[in-house]
Structure formats: structure tokens, C-alpha cells
Amino acid sequence: MREYNKLKGDLGELRAVNYLKKEKYKILETNYRNLIGEIDIIAKKDKFIVFVEVKARETYAFGNPSEAVNRTKQYKIRRTAEGYLKEKHCYDSPCRFDCIEIVGDKINHIEDAF
């Protein structure tokens, strides 16, 4: 089951990357990790560095996928993003945090999700 979930997550992230490219985002990193945590996708569009959390589900049986990005998860993503910005010397770059929900064949991109 764990391998199945990992594969499903990887496929969801690939679909999200392809979607973002079509929307003219430049992909900077995928599965970025540091000592604090992981960010699924880091992209750039216009002047913004965009940190993207991807949540893929087969159905809405457990609610909207973005609901899984709770305060604790948001805090961890923010801290991981701070580490990325320091590592890349991008302190002054405007950034935002998006969520991409994938349910079945539908993709919902929530800009500035948190």
C-alpha cells in the first residue's frame, strides 16, 4: 500500500509540473528537501517564487485534498521555504504558497493558498 501511495503521489506531482509548465511557470526544483522538510515543487512566475504543495486523491470521499494542508503542514512548508530562500540567496524575492489539488482527472490550482 505504501508503494502504491508513493507512486500515486509521484504521478500527481508530475501532472502538477506539466500543468504549471503549460501555465508558463518555470520549474526551479521538484521534491526540494532540507533539514526541516520537503516542498513538492518550487517554481517561478513573473516576479514570484512559488512554493507548491501537491495533494492527489482518487475521490472527494475524505474532503478536498487541500484540507490536508493543515496549520502544522503550512508551518513546516514555510520554514522549509525560508531555508530554500537563504540557500539560494533570494531573501528579497517575493514569494507565495500555492496548493494544487488533483482529484481524478481534475486539477485545481489554488494560488496564495496560505
C-alpha positions in Angstrom: 0.0 0.0 0.0 2.8 2.4 0.8 4.4 1.9 -2.6 1.1 2.5 -4.3 0.6 5.7 -2.4 4.1 6.9 -3.3 3.5 6.1 -6.9 0.2 7.9 -6.9 1.9 10.9 -5.2 4.7 10.9 -7.8 2.2 10.8 -10.7 0.2 13.7 -9.1 3.4 15.8 -8.8 4.3 15.0 -12.4 0.8 16.1 -13.6 1.2 19.3 -11.5 4.6 20.1 -13.0 3.1 19.6 -16.5 0.2 21.8 -15.6 2.4 24.6 -14.3 4.6 24.5 -17.4 1.6 24.9 -19.6 0.7 27.9 -17.4 4.1 29.4 -18.1 5.7 28.7 -14.8 9.4 28.0 -14.8 10.1 24.9 -12.6 13.1 25.5 -10.3 13.0 22.4 -8.1 11.0 19.3 -7.5 11.0 17.4 -4.2 13.3 20.0 -2.6 14.5 18.8 0.8 16.4 20.3 3.6 16.8 19.5 7.3 13.3 21.0 8.1 11.2 19.3 5.4 10.2 18.9 1.8 8.5 21.1 -0.8 6.9 19.3 -3.7 7.5 22.0 -6.4 9.3 25.3 -6.4 8.6 27.4 -9.5 8.8 30.9 -10.7 6.3 33.1 -12.5 6.7 36.7 -13.1 8.5 38.1 -10.1 7.2 35.4 -7.6 9.0 32.3 -6.3 6.1 29.9 -5.8 6.2 27.0 -3.3 3.6 24.4 -4.3 2.2 21.6 -2.2 0.5 18.9 -4.3 -2.3 16.8 -3.0 -3.7 14.0 -5.2 -6.7 11.9 -4.4 -9.0 9.5 -6.3 -12.2 10.8 -4.9 -13.6 13.5 -2.6 -14.5 10.8 0.0 -12.3 12.4 2.6 -13.0 16.0 1.6 -11.0 18.4 -0.6 -7.3 17.4 -0.8 -6.1 20.9 0.2 -7.8 20.4 3.6 -4.9 18.0 4.4 -2.6 21.0 4.3 -3.3 22.0 7.9 -1.5 24.6 10.1 1.2 22.3 11.1 2.0 21.4 7.5 1.8 25.0 6.4 4.3 26.0 9.2 6.7 23.3 8.1 6.4 24.3 4.4 7.1 28.0 5.3 10.1 27.0 7.4 11.5 24.8 4.6 10.9 27.7 2.1 12.9 30.1 4.4 15.7 27.6 4.2 15.5 27.5 0.4 15.5 31.3 0.1 18.6 31.5 2.4 20.4 28.8 0.5 19.7 30.4 -2.9 20.3 34.0 -1.6 16.9 35.0 -2.7 16.0 36.9 0.6 14.2 39.8 -1.1 12.3 37.8 -3.7 8.5 37.9 -3.3 7.0 34.5 -2.8 3.7 32.8 -2.3 2.4 29.4 -1.3 0.1 27.5 -3.6 -1.7 24.2 -3.4 -2.6 22.0 -6.4 -5.4 19.5 -5.8 -5.8 16.6 -8.1 -8.9 14.5 -7.9 -9.3 12.0 -10.7 -8.8 14.0 -13.9 -9.4 17.4 -12.4 -6.7 19.8 -11.4 -7.5 22.8 -9.1 -4.7 25.3 -8.6 -5.2 27.4 -5.5 -2.9 30.4 -5.7 -1.8 32.1 -2.5 -3.4 29.2 -0.5 -1.8 30.1 2.8 
